[in-house]
């Protein structure tokens, strides 16, 4: 099943998907990798022989025009769904309305949404946090939850040490969920995502 992956940075989540997709049994073909800027993630895709595109917000007069251009580039690759893997832009209605978009977040949503989920969880003093895979909607980390993994918070954790442990689970979670969505199908019914339903 074809998917498009959107990236903004180093592409470690993308690399986990690229590694998994080498196996035909994984059930996913990465049809294209897109970005909002030149980044290492794009380089990883190019090295793997995956088509890439960059749609920079600065090249458009407003967010709506950028979103429309991004949606057109994504649609050209014909994905069944889109994966945002460290993509640091809020998607607009044109991209979100075309096909489902799947994202990961380094906290147990709905707790600690936004760009500082790890720092916020640590500052709050929680004993467990983790990572969430969810369907993207118009809000910030508010979409229906697909799956979550728990990570214990250690007494001596720093933001960096905790985030590193979360990233290990986040990569594993994303690889697993993307394969299951592709192989088994899924539907979104309100706040619930049902895998195995087409």
Secondary structure, DSSP 8 states (H G I E B T S, - for coil): -EEEEEESSS-HHHHHHHHHHTSGGG--EEEEEEESS--HHHHHHHHTT--EEE--GGGSSSHHHHHHHHHHHHHHTT-SEEEESS--S---HHHHTTS-EEEEESS-TTSS-STTHHHHHHHHT-SEEEEEEEE--SSSS-S-EEEEEEEE--TT--HHHHHHHHHHHHHHHHHHHHHHHHHH-EEEETTEEEET--
